[in-house]
Amino acid sequence: MRVRVRYFAAAKAAAGVAEELRDVDSGCTVDDLLVTAGLASLPVFGRSTFLVNGVAAARTQPLYDGDTLDVLPPFAGG
């Protein structure tokens, strides 16, 4: 399976890329993807919000072939 991952703001800086395609195993969750990418231990990913195909998702959300995962860190501002 292949999932498109888009990183924004501080998540983009931590990941080192704005977007990437990741090959993942069937049954992979958002959290599994972060672990296999080596990102789960970085603080920004522990505080981030996730969208799968534009819909808010928990870290336990399963991913499917062709999904888009957006990683949105906390934003400051007013």
C-alpha positions as CSV (number, residue, x, y, z in Angstrom):
1,M,0.0,0.0,0.0
2,R,1.1,3.5,-0.6
3,V,0.1,6.6,1.5
4,R,0.8,10.2,0.7
5,V,2.0,12.1,3.8
6,R,1.9,15.9,3.9
7,Y,3.7,17.7,6.7
8,F,2.9,21.3,7.7
9,A,4.9,24.0,9.7
10,A,6.9,22.5,12.5
11,A,6.1,18.9,11.4
12,K,7.6,19.8,8.0
13,A,10.7,21.0,9.6
14,A,11.0,17.9,11.8
15,A,10.4,15.5,9.0
16,G,12.7,17.3,6.6
17,V,10.2,17.2,3.7
18,A,6.9,18.8,2.9
19,E,5.4,15.7,1.3
20,E,6.3,12.0,0.7
21,L,4.9,8.8,-0.5
22,R,5.2,6.0,2.1
23,D,4.8,2.3,1.4
24,V,3.1,0.7,4.4
25,D,1.7,-2.7,5.3
26,S,-1.9,-3.6,5.2
27,G,-3.6,-2.7,8.5
28,C,-1.1,0.1,9.2
29,T,-2.4,2.9,11.5
30,V,-1.4,6.6,11.6
31,D,0.8,5.7,14.7
32,D,2.4,2.7,12.9
33,L,3.4,5.0,10.1
34,L,5.0,7.5,12.4
35,V,6.9,4.7,14.2
36,T,8.2,3.1,11.0
37,A,9.1,6.6,9.7
38,G,11.2,7.2,12.9
39,L,9.1,10.2,13.7
40,A,6.9,9.0,16.7
41,S,9.5,10.0,19.3
42,L,9.8,13.6,18.1
43,P,7.7,15.9,20.4
44,V,6.0,17.8,17.6
45,F,4.3,14.5,16.4
46,G,3.0,13.8,19.8
47,R,1.1,17.1,19.8
48,S,0.0,17.1,16.2
49,T,-3.5,16.7,14.7
50,F,-4.0,14.2,11.9
51,L,-6.3,14.3,8.9
52,V,-6.9,11.3,6.6
53,N,-8.4,12.3,3.3
54,G,-9.4,15.7,4.9
55,V,-11.2,14.2,7.9
56,A,-9.9,14.4,11.5
57,A,-8.4,11.1,12.5
58,A,-7.1,9.4,15.7
59,R,-3.6,7.9,15.8
60,T,-5.4,4.5,15.7
61,Q,-7.0,5.2,12.4
62,P,-6.2,2.5,9.8
63,L,-4.7,3.7,6.5
64,Y,-5.6,2.4,3.1
65,D,-3.9,2.4,-0.3
66,G,-4.2,5.9,-1.8
67,D,-5.0,7.7,1.4
68,T,-3.6,11.1,2.1
69,L,-2.4,11.8,5.7
70,D,-1.9,15.4,6.7
71,V,0.2,16.1,9.8
72,L,-0.8,19.4,11.4
73,P,1.2,20.6,14.4
74,P,-0.2,23.0,16.9
75,F,-0.4,26.5,15.4
76,A,0.0,29.7,17.4
77,G,-1.4,33.0,16.4
78,G,-4.6,35.0,16.6
